Each structure stands twice: as C-alpha cells, then as structure tokens.
Amino acid sequence: MTEPRRRHAADAADPGDGSEASLEELLIFIRDSRGFDFTGYKRSSLARRIRKRMAEVRIADYLDYRDYLESNADEFRSLFNTILINVTSFFRDVDAWQYLQREILPELIAGTDIGGEIRIWSAGCSSGEEAYSLAIAFAEALGIDEAVKRIKIYGTDVDEEALRDARTGIYSGKDLEPLSTELRNRYFEANGDKFVFRSDLRRRVIFGRHDITRDAPISRLDLLVCRNALMYFNVEAQSQILDRFYFALRPSGFLFLGKAEMLLSDGERFEVANMRQRIFRRRAGGATTVHTPAQLRLDTGLGQEVQGFVKRRLLSELALETAPIAMLGLDTEGKVTVLNSQMRSQFGLTPHDIGRPLSDLEISYRPVELRSLIDQAVTEHRTIRISSVERRVGPDDTQFYDVHVQPLWSGDAPYVGIVVNFVDTTVATRLALEVKVKREELETAYEELQSTNEELETTNEELQSGNEELETMNEEMRIRGNELDQARMFLEGILSSIDAGVVVLDDELRVRSWNRAAEELWGLRAEEVNQQPFAALDFGLPLGDLYRNIQQCLESATRWGPMEIPAVNRIGRAILCTVTCTPLNGAGEGVVLLMEEVATVSGALQGD
C-alpha cells in the first residue's frame, strides 16, 4: 500500500472535514481488525488520545491514519498504549484501601462460609499492582496460610502488554515505594535490582484478557474492584457494564470503584457502603410478594331487633354518604344502587341516576373504562386497582384518581354486586410529578457534573501518565549525563597524563580539546582557544604547509606525519616540534594533532 498523504502536524487539532464520522469509521476499523472495541468510550477523551498519537507520527487526518494503520501493523500497539492509560500503583488512594481493609474485609469474610472460597475480580488491572494489592490485603486480614487456601483473584484487562508485565509479578524498587518495608519484605523477594511477588500467593492470582464492555462477566464474586475505568466510557456503556457487574456479584457482594465514579442513579441495585471511598453493596434480588386483601363479604342477615337494625342501617348509610371518597355501587345486573355525596358532586351524577344501567352513564367509560375492569374483577375474584387515572375537567386542569373495583359476596351466597371507589390523588400526584421532574433535573445535573468530574479525572490520569513518562525520560537523561561526565573526566584524565601536546579539531578545524601539555608548550590556555579556528591562533608553530596537510588528513581520513617543524615555545625558545595528524573516526569528522618538543634548535645543532 502506498504511503498515505499527510498534513502538517500543526493541523492535528482539526482532523479534517467530517471528523466525527471519520473517527467513528476509524473505531469500527480498529474493532473489526484487532478486536478492540472503543466505541463505548467517551469521545472527547478518546479523540484526544488518538490525536496525540497521530501528532507523534505527524498525521492529522483520521482517514490518513487508518491508511497508516493498515500499512504499519506495529502502529496498533503504539496506539493502544496511548489510548489505554495504564496509571496504577500499589494501594492507590491509600485512604480508600485502608477503609476497605478496616471495615469491608472483616464483614465480607464473616459473611462467607468457614473455609469457603473468596472470589475477587480486579477489572482493568493494568500491570497487576491492584490485583497484588488485593492479595496482600486479604493475606493481612486472613493470614497468609489461610489466604493461600481460600482466595481466588482474577485480574483482567484488554491490554495484553500490560498483562504480560502483570503475570511476571516483578516490580522495581520505585514501584514498591507505596508499601512499607515490612510489607515489601513479607510479600516480595529480591531478584537482582527488582522484586518478585511471593510464589504461594502468586498462584492464587489469575490474569487474563477480558473486555468489560463485551465479554461475559466472572460470576459469584464477593468483591469486584474496578477503579477509574468506568469514567472513560459513555453513559450507555457504563449502564451495560454495571448490568454485568450486578450479575457478577453475589447478593451483598461489594463493588469498589474509583474516586471519580458513583452510582447515585442505580440505587435500586446497589446500596452505598461508603460514598466517600466509593464502595457499594449489591442489593439482594428476587420478586416481591404482592399482597391480596381478603374479599369483602356482605352480611345480609337480619337481627332480631328491628330497632337496632334500623339504627345500624342508618349509621351505615350516613357513613357511606359522608365518606371522603367517591363511591359507586352496582348490583349483579350492572345497575346503579349507590351514589354517595362525593360521587355526585365530583362526577355530576344525581339521585335520579340510581337504578339506571351503568352503561348509560358517562362514568362507565370516563375517566377510565369501568366495564372491562368490573368483568375482570368478578372473573378473577379480586380487587382491581388502577393508579393515577387522569380526568380532564377543563382546558388547563387535570384531576388524578386511584380507582378500586371491588366485587362483593354475601356470607353464603355468590357474587352480589360491585363497589367502585374513586380516591382523589390530585394533590399527591401533582407533587409526585413535580418531585419526578425535579429529580430528573437533578439527575441530569448530576450526570453533567459526573461527566465533567470524570472528564477532569481522565485528564488528570493523562497528565499523570505524561508526568511518569517525563520522569522516566529525566532519569534516563540523568544517567546518560552521568555517563557522559564520567567519560569526559576519563578522557580529560588521559589527555592530562600525556606529556605531548594533544589538540582535537572538529570538521571545521575549530579547537575542541587542548590539553595541559599543549598549554605548557605554547602558552595558550584551553579556555582561550576553545571553539576558535585553528588557523587563527597566534602561537609559535608555523601553520603554512602544516595546515594544508591537516586539511588533507581531514578530507582523506589518512594519517599524516610525524614531521619535524621549527617552532618557538611559550618562553620564546626556538625548538624542533614533531607533529602527527590522525583522522578522527572517518573522513570529514575531525583530526587529532600530537605535538612534541624533541629538542631546542641550538641543542639540535650541537648534536649534529
């Protein structure tokens, strides 16, 4: 495939026309080609991380970057490492872990069978620090021997590279800084300049690749830890993940989230164990039992005392007439037998309607279809209840009723009639609707606040990841700097120990090194000649033919000399100086001049 067209990296903030659609196409391509499904991730943070990687390879268009991925398979790994921010440490957010150990683990352990298995899942475990932190926490609570027998910890992530690091159980001394010396010595063994997690507990920790947005969850868990992972997903993906987590936990199992994650809108399934530390408990499931009241039976027997009966009958009629709810009575033929005061005033009925078939009255179908409800109540021998029935009483006014349709039976006879009650719930319903609206507004505001909080936390994670990268680079630069300082000191020591004058010239024949013997021979200090053109130096060595020979040595990379040249040393004495020119590395890189005083001119003449 040909190299994709590229725009300048400065354009990376604008990934081209239709960038949102192009981003979606890129995510689908990644999912289909490599099995990484990022479609549930929040677009703002996801796009920011992808653009960061695109800027590093100097590509600004999503479509161009897709072409680049297709032609460079190794780029997928670099992209995934950029998207999957593996910011983790042992016992990260120590206050939350201390609460978990102090309050939650004792309750969790007490709620399991004696000697029974305790199942824990670290979802999004990255390079394993969280999973091993859990092993340490349970070993401290149970004792190491008991923990080795009982706990089973699953550490999962989508990042195979991070999982490879997790499986080794090997960490640097810096990685273990959050642990006390006592814990480090108890749970880690030295391995050169690294530390390896103890083998007996390591066998109780199982690592594997798992995508919490797609794969079936691990089940029957006592504790599920998923910290600072949900915040990267959109609301729909979070809901799907929480469905899986609810299924994964046993009743009363605990869910431990990150500090930017809450479940305020999922209170029906998870109750708060500690909101500050983001620890929740799965509510027990199961259907609720519907209470069915006993059927009302009407006693039609007459007493022996007519006067008592009349008084009781009068009392009953007055109670019925003045009842605070609207009541409608029907006989077995569906004719109206009872209309109390509230029924007449609220629904416009009159005493003349008594004896009329219900089907002739508007109340039979408005505000609710009563006839079908009556048939259902009689057939099923139970009271039918309908809540929040709306009744329009004007262009701008609505009343709400709870309607109860209750069949009646005599003591030893079958069905004798129906009582229909209309309970006015207008005030309560309106208040409930207002509360619902306010609650929805509050939940919307909360979602927005939560989204903002998660976005800030995501940015913080990215910054922390960047800081860790800078710290690593700074440490490498410090080590390299120390190595360079040592090499320079070593070289200066060598040059200083040589009796002959040594001068190093660069590819432009400027002075790069001028040792102590050269200072004593010619009277020029190193700081005076450093970076100066060699041909411009004013000292007692004639440079005519010598300079041409030096240029030839530089160009041809051929050693030249030694050659004796008459010269004048720093104290003005005429001397013979031997000069040897050696190329530095290769042609055009520079030269090294070795200059030695072999004799004074007069001494040389006497010798002849």
N, C-alpha and C positions, 0 to 999 in steps of 0.2 A: 504494500500500500504506500502511496506517495506521502511525503511529509505534509501534514496539514498546514494550511495557511495560518499565519499568526499575526495578531496585532500586538502593538507595544504593550508591555506590562502596565504602563501607566493607565491604560484603558480598562484595567481589571475590574474597576468598580462598576463598569457598565458592560455586562457580558453580552451585549448585542440586542437587536430587536427581538421582541417576544421572549425575553429572558426567562420568564416564569414557565412558559411552555417548554422551552429548551431545557430548563432544569429538570422538569418532570420527565422528559424524554431520556435525559441522562440517568436519572434514578431508575427508571424502568430498565434501561440497558444494563446498568450495574446489577440489578436484581436478577435479570434473566441470564446474564453471562456468568456471574460469580456467586449467586445465591445470597447476596447481602441485600436485605430489604430495608432501605432507608426511607420509604415512602411515608412511614408514620412519624418521622422525626419533624420537629418544628422547623419550618422553612427558613426562618431568619438565621438561626444559629447554624443550620446545615449549609445554607448558601454561603455564609461567611467562612466556614471551614473549607468548603470546596474552592472558593475563590482564593483563599490563602495558598492552597496547593497549586492552583492554576498560575498564580503570580510567581511561584517559585520556579515553574517551568516556562514562564514567560508566554502563557497562552491566556487570552482574555475572553474567548467565546466558548460557550458550553458545547456547541456542536463541534468546534475545532478540538476541544478537549476530549470529546468522545472519540474522534478520529485518532487522537494521540493514544488513548487507552487501547484501542483496537490494534494499533501497531507497536505498542510497548507493553507487553504483559506485566513486566516488573513494576509498572507505574501503579497498578492496582494496590499493591502492598503499601506504597508510599501514600496513596490517597487514603486508604483505610486507617493507617497510622495517624494521619492528620485529622480525620473525622472522629475516630474513637479516642477521645481524650482520656488517657489512662493515668489520671491523677489519683493516687491512692497511697496509703501508708498503714502501718500497724496502728490499730486503735485510733483511727482518725476521728476527730471530735471527741476528745477524751471524756468530757462530761457525760455525753450520751452513753458511751461504753461503760463508764462507772455506774450509771444508773441501771443499765441492763444487768450488770453483774450483781449489783447490790439488791435490786428489787425484783427484777423479772426472772432471772435464772432460778432463784430458790423456789418461786411459785411454779415455774414451768417444771422443774424437776419433781416437786412434790405432787404435781398433777399427773405424772406418768407412773406406770406400773413399776413396782420394785424390781430392779434388774432389767427392765424393759428397754428396748432401743429408743434412743432420742434422735430424731431426724431433723437436720438443719440444712437449709439451702441458702447459699450466698450467690444471688443472681447478679451478674455483672461484676464478677470477682476480679477482673483485670489480671494483674500478675500475681495474685494469690495472697496478698497481705491480709485482706479481710477474712478469707477462709481460715488462714492460720491463726488470726486473732481470735476467731470463734473457737478454734480448737484449744487455744490457751485459756480462754475464759471458762470453758466448760471443764477443762482439766483442773483449773484452780477451784471451781465450785464442787466438783465430784471427787477430786483426787486423780492423779494420773492413771493409776491402775484401773480404777472404775471407768474413767473416760475411755480408755483403750477398749474396754469391753462393750460400752453402751452407745457411744456417739457415732453417728454417720453423717458426715458433712459433704454436701455436693457443692462444688464451686464451678460455676458456668459463666461463659462469656461468648461473644461472637468473634472475638479477636484471637485467631489461632496462635499468633506470635506471642501474645501475652500469656496464653495458656501454656505454651512451651516453657516460658520462664517460671510459671506457677508450679508446673509439675516437677521442676528440679528442686524446689524448696531451698534454693541457695540465694543468699542476700548479702549485701555489703554491710560493713560496719555503720555506714551512714544510714542505710535503710532501717537498721535496728535501733537508731537513736531514740525513738519514742518509748522503747522498752527500758525498764530498769535493769541494772546489771544483774540482779538476782534472776529476773525472768529470762534474760538473754542466756545466762549460764545454765538455766534449768531446761530450756526448750531448744537451744541451738548448740551445735558443736562446731568448733573452729575447723576450717578447711582451707589452709593457706591463709590468704588475706580475706577470705569470705567466711560465711557461717551457714550451716545447713540445718534445716529443721529436723528434730529428733525423729528417728525412723519409726518407732512404735506408734506414735500419734499420726505420723505422715500417712500410714496405711489406712487410717480412718477418714482421710480426705480424698475425695474422688473428683477429678477435674474432667470437664468435657465441654464441647461446643454446644451452645443452646441459644436460640433466638427467642426472647420472651414475647415477641410480637407474633410469632408464627408457630413455634413448637409446643407440643403438649407439655403441661407443667409436671414437675415432680410432685407426688401425692403424699398424703398422710404426714404432713410436716408439723413439727412442734414449734419451729421458729423459721421465719423466712426473712432474710436480710436483703434489701435492695435499696442501696443508699446512693442518692444523687444520680439515678439513672432515669427515673420517670420524668424528670424535668426536661429531658431532651426530646420528649415525644409530645405530639399534639393531643388535644383533649380526647378525640376519638380513640387514638391508640392507647392512651392512658386507661380509658374505660375498659378496653379489651384486655389489657394486661392485668388490671385489677380483677376482672372476671376470672382469669386464670389463677391469680393468687388466691382468691377466695376458695376456688375449688381445691387448690393445692394444700391449704391449711386444714388441719383437723379442727373440730369445734373447740373454741377457746385457745387456738394456736395464736402465736404472736407474729406481728408484722412490724419490722424495724426499717423505717425509711430515712432519707436524708433530711437535712435541716431545712431545705427549700421545698419540701413535699408534705402535703397534708391531705386528709380525707374527710374534710368537713361536709362534702356533698354526698358521702357514701356512708352515712351514719346508720343506715338500716342493716348493713352487713358487717361493719367494723365499728367497735366502740373504742373510745380513747382510753389508753392505759396511762400515757403521759404525753400531752401535746407538745410540751417544750422540747422533749427529747425525741418526738416523732415516733412513738411506739404505740401500736394499736393491737386490739384483740379481735379475732373473728367471732362474731356472734353465732350462737347455735342456730342451725336451720330447723326446718320442719314446719308442717302446716298447722295452723291454729284451729282449735275446735270451735265450731260455730254453735252458739247456744240457741236452742229452740225452746221457747217457753211452753208450758203446758197449755193445752187447748182450754179455752174458757167454756164452761158448761153453765147453762142457764137452768136454774131450778124453777120448774113451773108448778111445783106442788103448792096447794093452798094450806094455810094453817087453820087451826080450829077456831081461832078467834078472829072474826071478821074485822073487828075494830083495829086490832093490831096489824092485820094485813093492810088495811086501808092506810094506816099511818106509815107503814113501811113503804107502801106503793107510792104515797105522796112524797115521801122523802127521796125515793129513787128518782121520781120524775123531776123533782126540784134540782137534785144533784146533776141529772142529765141535762136539764135545761140551762143551768148556770155554769156548766163545765167550761173551763177556759179554752178548750179546743173545739173545733168544729166537728160535729158527729152526724153521720148519716146512717140510718138503719133501714135494712131491706128484709122482706120476708122471702120465703122459698120461691115465690113466683117472680121475684125481682121488682116488687112494688115497694114504694117508699112508705115506711112506717114511723120513722123517727127523723125529725129535723130540729136540732136544738138551736138555741139563740145565736150562737157563734156561726152556725152553718147558714142560717137565714141571713144574717147581717153581712157576712163576708162574701157569699156567693149569690145574693139576690133572690133567694128562694122564699116562699110564703107558706103558711099553713095549708093553703089550697093545693099545694103540690103533694101533700100526704095522700097516699092511695094511688098516685099516678105511677106508671111503669118508669123505671129508671131510664130506659132507652128514649123516653120522650123528653128528657131534660138535658140541657147543655152540660151539666155536671158529669154526665156519663162519659164524655169524651174530652172535656176541657176542664182543668189543665192537664189531665192525664187520661188515657184510655182505661176506664174502670172496668168495663165489661170483661175484657180478657183477663184482667187481674183477678176479678171475682171468680171466673171459671177456674183459674189456676189454683186459687186458694182452696176452693171446695174440692177440686180433684186431688190435690196433694195433702189436704187436711192440715194445712199450716197457715200461719200468718205471713202475708207478703208485705214486705216493706220497700218503699221507693223513696230515695232521698233526693233532696234539692230539686224538687219539681218546680219549674218556672211557670208563673201565671202573669200575663200582661194585663195591667189594669189601666193603662194609659199609654200615650206615645213615648213617655220617658220614665215610666215607673214599672218595676217588676217585683212581684212577691214570690217568695220561696216557701215550699211546704214539704214536710215529710209525710207521706201517705201510708197509712197502715190499713190493710184489708184483712179483717179477721173473721173467719167463719165461726158460727155459734152452734152448740149442741145442747140438748136437754140432758137431764140425768140419765135417762134410759131410752131416749128416742134418738133418731138420727138428726141430721142437719136441720136447723130450724130457722136460720137466717144469717145475715151478714151485717157487721158493723164496720163502717169506713170512717177513720179518723184523719182529719187534716190538721197537722201540727204546724202552726206558723213559725217558720225559722228564718224569716226575712232578715232580722237584725243580725242573728248569729251567722247566717250565710254571707251577708254583705261583709261582716267583719272578717270572716274566714277568707273571702275573696280578696279583701284588702291585704290581709296578712300574707296570702299567697303571692299577690303582686309584689308586696314589699320584700317578701322572701326571695322571689325570683330576681328582683332588682339587686337585693343584697348578694345573692349567689352570683349574679352577673358581675357585680362589682368585685366580689371575691375572686371569681375566675380571672378577671382582668388583673387584679392585684397579684394573684398567684402566678399568672403568666408572666407579669413583669418581674416578680421575685425570682421565678425560675430562669428568666432570661438573664437577670443580673447574676444569678448563681452560675449559669452557664458561662457567661463572660468571665466571671471570677475564676472558674475552672480553667478556661483557656489562658487567662493571664498567668495562673499558677503553673500551668504546663509550660508556657513560654519562659517563665522565670526559671523553672527547673532546667530547661534547655540552655538558657544563658549561663546558669551556674555551672552546668557541665562544660560548656564551652570555655568559661573563665578558668575553670580548674585545669582543663587541657592546655589553655594558653599559659597558665602559671607554670605548669610542669614543663612545657616547651621552653618558656622563658628561663627557667632554672637550668634546663639542659643547655640552652644557648650560653648562659652566663658561665657555666662550668666549662663548656668548650672554649669560650673566649679566654677565660682565665688560663686554661690549659695551654692554648695557643700562645698567649702572651708570655706564659712561663717558658715555653720552648724558645720563643724568639728572644726573650731576655737572656736566656742561658747561652745563646750562640755568640761567640766572640766576634764574628764577622758582622758587618752591617747588612741587614736584610730590609729590602724595600719591596712592598707589594703594590703594583699598579693595576688599575681596572682596565676595562676595554677601551676607555678614552684616555688612558695613560695618565690618570689622576692618582695621586698618592692615597692608598687605602691603609697602609701599615708602614711604620717607620720605627724600627726597634731601637733599643738603648745604645747598641754598638754603633748604629748609624748616627745617632745624636753625638756620641763622643768623637766619631771620625770627622764629621762635617760641621759640627757646631750648630745645627738646626734642631729645635725641639719638635717632638711629634705633633703637638697641637698647632705649631706654626705651619706645618706642611700638609696637614690632613686635608684631603679633598682638593689640594692645589695641583694644577698641571705640572707634571714632572719637568717639562721643558722650560717652565717659567721660574724654576727655583734658582736662587743665586747662591751657589756654593762652589767649592774648589775642584769639581770634576768636570772637565770639558765634555760637552754633550754632542758635538758635531757628528762624527761618524758613529759614536755610541748610540745616539738617538735613532739614527736610521736603522742600525742593527736591531734595536729594541722593537721598532715598528715591523721589521721583517720577521722577528721572532713571534710577535703577536699575530701577524697575518698567516704565517705558515705553520704555527704551532711546532716549530723546530728549535731545539735547544741550541744556544749560541754561547761561545767562549770556552774556557776563560781567556781573557785578553788583558794584557798589562797596559795601563794608561797612566801617563804622567799626570799628577794632580797636586793640589795643595790642601793639607788637612786643616782642622779648625784652629790650630795655633800658628798657621802661616808657613809651615814647613813643607818643602817640596817632597813628594813621595811618589812611589810607584804603587798603583792600585790595580788589583786584578778584579775584573768584573765578569760575572757569569749571568746569562739571561735564560730563564727557564719558563716555558709557557705554562699558564695556569689552566688546568683541566683540558681545554681544547682550543682550537683556533678562535681568536676573537674574544676570549674570556678574560684575558689579562696576563700579566707576566710577573715573575719574581726575580728581583735582582739581588745577587750575592756579591758584596764588595768587601775586599780585604786589603789592608795595607801590608805590602810584602817587604818594603824597605824604603828608607829615605833615599833621595836622589844621590846625595854625597856618599852614603853607605854603599849604594849600588856601584858607584864609580870606583870606590876603593876596592870593592870585591873584584872588579874587572882587572 
